[in-house]
Amino acid sequence: MPAGVTAGMRPEVLLTFDIDWSPDWMIDEVSAMLVEGRVKSTWFVTHASPAIDRLRKRDDLFELGIHPNCLPGSSHGSNEREVMQYVKAIVPEAVSMRSHNLYQTSAFLFMAARDFGMRLESNAFLPGAPGIVTSDLRSDDIAIRRAPIFWADDLAMRDPQNTWREATTFSYAPGLKVFDFHPLHVVANANDYSRYESMKRQRSIPDWTLDFVKPYRSQGHGSAAVLKNLIAMLSGQPTLFMKELLDAEPVAAHGEISQASRQTGEVR
């Protein structure tokens, strides 16, 4: 039984990946780790490719969501609606989303739910927070479930408290724990954001090759080390896709005060 889960509770550790235009060899390398451990995961897609099609064929282990880029200059489109049309055409079956750079407004989320069938989003980031729960954001007859991120590899690289070694230990804390990885950081076992930025200045991410990445691979703690530890912990245990969080009632509906909120005084 996964950490933090007791009899009658659902697994609370979920693995997710923001594809971020990673080339196919990265997607294949990282997905192979999950296949070997037989651990479910959700992948937020930025582009079409043969590797994405390979993930789609293993729907027992991989859920495909969308990763819309609404930032200025986006290759997905010039406005929010164009962006959503673009990524939903790549993954028409998607019901889960996380925006690039965690972009969100209430109007955008309601449009995604109303016009594009999004039922769950994961854009809020609550690093290492105990007692995280899902909640529903509602407006009239529109609702979208919110599943906050617990830990993210790209943001850990910029965290002065250095959460790499503690990341797996955090998974034993109570509450929902959504881990956010990026294939491009996993293949480099990245732990230094300035090194990543240097790599981007040299080559566009889709053009990164294994030979290009190898000299930059970190030893010891890093994105891959955290992922491997989590896969080892979850292997043989029941795991979840993000969309499976829709199967149960949210712990806190929009505007309700959850048990965790009563302890902190926070209204969700």
C-alpha positions as CSV (number, residue, x, y, z in Angstrom):
1,M,0.0,0.0,0.0
2,P,1.5,3.4,-1.0
3,A,2.7,5.7,1.7
4,G,0.0,7.8,3.3
5,V,-2.7,5.4,2.3
6,T,-4.6,3.4,4.9
7,A,-7.3,0.8,4.5
8,G,-10.3,2.3,2.6
9,M,-8.2,5.3,1.3
10,R,-7.1,5.8,-2.3
11,P,-3.4,6.0,-3.3
12,E,-2.2,9.5,-2.8
13,V,1.1,9.7,-4.8
14,L,0.6,10.5,-8.5
15,L,3.3,10.8,-11.1
16,T,2.9,13.4,-13.9
17,F,5.1,14.6,-16.7
18,D,5.1,17.9,-18.7
19,I,6.4,16.9,-22.1
20,D,7.6,20.4,-23.0
21,W,8.5,19.6,-26.6
22,S,10.9,16.8,-25.5
23,P,12.2,14.7,-28.4
24,D,11.0,11.2,-28.7
25,W,14.1,9.5,-27.3
26,M,13.5,11.3,-24.0
27,I,9.9,10.2,-23.9
28,D,10.8,6.7,-24.7
29,E,13.6,6.5,-22.1
30,V,11.5,7.9,-19.3
31,S,8.4,5.9,-20.1
32,A,10.4,2.7,-20.2
33,M,11.2,3.3,-16.5
34,L,7.5,3.4,-15.7
35,V,6.8,0.3,-17.8
36,E,9.4,-1.6,-16.0
37,G,8.0,-0.6,-12.6
38,R,4.4,-1.0,-13.8
39,V,3.5,2.4,-12.4
40,K,0.7,4.6,-13.8
41,S,1.4,8.2,-14.8
42,T,-0.2,11.1,-16.6
43,W,1.6,12.9,-19.4
44,F,0.7,16.5,-20.4
45,V,1.3,16.7,-24.1
46,T,2.7,19.7,-26.1
47,H,3.0,18.2,-29.5
48,A,2.2,15.2,-31.7
49,S,4.9,12.5,-32.3
50,P,5.4,8.8,-32.7
51,A,6.5,8.5,-29.0
52,I,3.1,10.1,-28.0
53,D,1.4,7.5,-30.1
54,R,3.4,4.8,-28.3
55,L,2.2,6.1,-24.9
56,R,-1.4,6.1,-26.2
57,K,-1.1,2.4,-27.0
58,R,-0.3,1.6,-23.4
59,D,-3.4,3.1,-21.8
60,D,-3.0,0.7,-18.9
61,L,0.0,2.7,-17.7
62,F,-0.2,6.1,-19.4
63,E,-2.9,8.8,-19.4
64,L,-2.5,11.6,-22.0
65,G,-3.6,15.1,-20.9
66,I,-2.8,18.4,-22.6
67,H,-0.2,21.1,-21.8
68,P,-1.4,24.3,-23.5
69,N,1.1,27.1,-23.9
70,C,-0.8,30.4,-23.6
71,L,2.4,32.6,-23.2
72,P,3.2,35.3,-25.8
73,G,4.8,33.8,-28.9
74,S,3.3,30.3,-28.4
75,S,3.5,27.9,-31.2
76,H,0.1,26.6,-30.1
77,G,-1.8,29.8,-31.0
78,S,-2.2,33.5,-30.6
79,N,-5.0,33.4,-27.9
80,E,-6.4,31.0,-25.3
81,R,-9.0,29.5,-27.6
82,E,-6.6,28.9,-30.5
83,V,-4.2,27.2,-28.0
84,M,-6.9,24.9,-26.6
85,Q,-8.1,24.0,-30.1
86,Y,-4.5,23.1,-31.1
87,V,-3.6,20.9,-28.2
88,K,-7.0,19.2,-27.9
89,A,-6.7,18.2,-31.6
90,I,-3.5,16.3,-30.6
91,V,-5.2,14.6,-27.7
92,P,-8.9,14.6,-28.3
93,E,-9.4,12.1,-25.5
94,A,-7.9,14.3,-22.9
95,V,-9.9,15.3,-19.8
96,S,-6.9,16.5,-17.7
97,M,-4.7,19.5,-18.3
98,R,-1.8,21.5,-16.9
99,S,-0.7,24.7,-18.6
100,H,2.8,25.5,-19.6
101,N,4.3,27.7,-16.8
102,L,1.2,27.0,-14.8
103,Y,-0.7,29.7,-16.7
104,Q,-4.3,30.1,-15.4
105,T,-7.2,32.4,-14.9
106,S,-10.6,31.5,-13.8
107,A,-12.1,32.5,-17.2
108,F,-9.5,30.3,-18.9
109,L,-10.3,27.3,-16.7
110,F,-14.0,27.6,-17.2
111,M,-13.6,27.9,-21.0
112,A,-11.4,24.8,-20.9
113,A,-14.1,22.9,-19.0
114,R,-17.1,24.3,-20.9
115,D,-15.8,24.2,-24.5
116,F,-13.0,21.6,-24.5
117,G,-14.2,18.9,-22.1
118,M,-11.5,19.5,-19.4
119,R,-12.6,18.0,-16.1
120,L,-9.4,18.2,-14.1
121,E,-6.5,20.7,-14.0
122,S,-3.3,20.8,-12.1
123,N,-1.9,24.3,-12.1
124,A,-1.7,25.3,-8.5
125,F,1.6,24.6,-6.8
126,L,1.8,24.0,-3.1
127,P,5.4,22.8,-2.5
128,G,5.6,20.2,0.2
129,A,2.3,21.1,1.7
130,P,0.7,18.5,4.0
131,G,-2.9,17.6,3.7
132,I,-3.5,18.7,0.1
133,V,-6.9,17.8,-1.2
134,T,-8.8,18.1,-4.5
135,S,-11.5,20.7,-4.8
136,D,-14.0,21.7,-7.5
137,L,-14.0,25.2,-9.0
138,R,-17.6,25.9,-10.1
139,S,-19.5,28.5,-12.0
140,D,-23.2,27.8,-12.6
141,D,-23.3,24.4,-14.3
142,I,-19.6,24.4,-15.1
143,A,-17.1,22.6,-12.8
144,I,-13.4,21.6,-13.1
145,R,-11.6,19.6,-10.4
146,R,-8.4,21.1,-9.1
147,A,-5.5,18.8,-8.1
148,P,-2.5,20.9,-6.9
149,I,1.1,20.0,-7.5
150,F,3.1,18.8,-4.4
151,W,6.6,18.8,-5.9
152,A,8.1,19.8,-9.3
153,D,11.6,19.1,-10.6
154,D,12.0,22.4,-12.4
155,L,11.0,24.4,-9.4
156,A,13.1,22.3,-7.0
157,M,16.1,23.4,-9.1
158,R,15.4,27.0,-8.0
159,D,14.4,26.3,-4.4
160,P,17.2,27.6,-2.1
161,Q,16.1,25.0,0.6
162,N,17.1,22.2,-1.8
163,T,14.3,19.7,-1.6
164,W,15.9,16.9,-3.7
165,R,16.9,14.6,-1.0
166,E,13.7,15.2,0.9
167,A,11.4,14.7,-2.1
168,T,10.8,11.0,-1.6
169,T,10.5,11.4,2.2
170,F,7.9,14.0,1.6
171,S,5.8,11.4,-0.1
172,Y,5.1,9.9,3.3
173,A,3.3,13.0,4.5
174,P,-0.5,13.0,4.7
175,G,-2.6,14.3,1.8
176,L,-2.5,14.2,-2.0
177,K,1.0,14.3,-3.5
178,V,1.1,15.1,-7.3
179,F,4.8,15.0,-8.5
180,D,5.5,17.0,-11.6
181,F,8.5,15.8,-13.8
182,H,9.8,16.9,-17.2
183,P,11.5,14.2,-19.4
184,L,14.2,16.7,-20.4
185,H,15.2,17.1,-16.7
186,V,14.9,13.4,-16.0
187,V,17.3,12.3,-18.7
188,A,19.8,14.8,-17.4
189,N,19.1,14.0,-13.8
190,A,19.0,17.8,-13.6
191,N,19.5,19.6,-10.3
192,D,20.8,23.0,-11.5
193,Y,18.6,25.4,-13.3
194,S,21.5,27.6,-14.6
195,R,22.9,24.5,-16.3
196,Y,19.6,23.8,-17.9
197,E,19.4,27.4,-19.2
198,S,22.9,27.1,-20.6
199,M,21.8,24.0,-22.5
200,K,18.8,25.8,-23.9
201,R,21.0,28.7,-25.1
202,Q,23.1,26.2,-27.1
203,R,20.2,24.2,-28.7
204,S,16.5,24.2,-28.9
205,I,15.0,21.4,-26.8
206,P,13.6,19.4,-29.7
207,D,17.2,19.2,-31.1
208,W,18.7,17.8,-27.9
209,T,20.4,14.5,-28.5
210,L,21.7,11.9,-26.1
211,D,25.3,12.8,-26.9
212,F,24.5,16.5,-26.2
213,V,22.8,15.7,-22.9
214,K,25.4,13.2,-21.5
215,P,28.1,15.7,-20.5
216,Y,25.4,17.6,-18.5
217,R,24.1,14.6,-16.5
218,S,24.2,15.2,-12.8
219,Q,25.5,12.6,-10.4
220,G,23.7,12.0,-7.1
221,H,20.5,13.9,-6.4
222,G,18.4,15.2,-9.2
223,S,15.2,14.7,-11.2
224,A,15.9,11.1,-12.2
225,A,17.0,10.0,-8.8
226,V,13.8,11.3,-7.3
227,L,11.7,9.5,-10.0
228,K,13.6,6.2,-9.6
229,N,13.0,6.3,-5.8
230,L,9.3,7.0,-6.3
231,I,8.9,4.2,-8.9
232,A,10.6,1.8,-6.5
233,M,8.3,2.8,-3.7
234,L,5.1,2.5,-5.9
235,S,6.0,-0.6,-7.9
236,G,3.6,-3.4,-7.1
237,Q,1.2,-1.0,-5.4
238,P,-2.0,0.4,-6.8
239,T,-1.4,3.7,-8.6
240,L,-3.6,6.3,-10.3
241,F,-4.0,8.4,-13.4
242,M,-4.9,12.0,-12.7
243,K,-8.3,11.4,-14.3
244,E,-9.0,8.8,-11.7
245,L,-9.2,11.6,-9.1
246,L,-12.6,12.3,-10.8
247,D,-14.0,9.0,-9.6
248,A,-14.5,10.1,-6.0
249,E,-16.2,13.2,-4.5
250,P,-13.7,16.0,-3.9
251,V,-12.6,16.4,-0.3
252,A,-13.5,20.1,-0.4
253,A,-16.0,21.7,-2.8
254,H,-15.3,25.2,-3.9
255,G,-16.0,27.5,-1.0
256,E,-16.3,24.7,1.6
257,I,-14.0,24.5,4.6
258,S,-12.2,21.1,4.6
259,Q,-10.9,19.4,7.7
260,A,-7.4,20.4,6.8
261,S,-8.6,24.0,6.3
262,R,-10.2,24.1,9.7
263,Q,-6.8,23.4,11.2
264,T,-5.1,26.1,9.2
265,G,-8.0,28.6,9.0
266,E,-7.8,28.6,5.2
267,V,-11.0,28.6,3.2
268,R,-10.7,26.6,-0.1
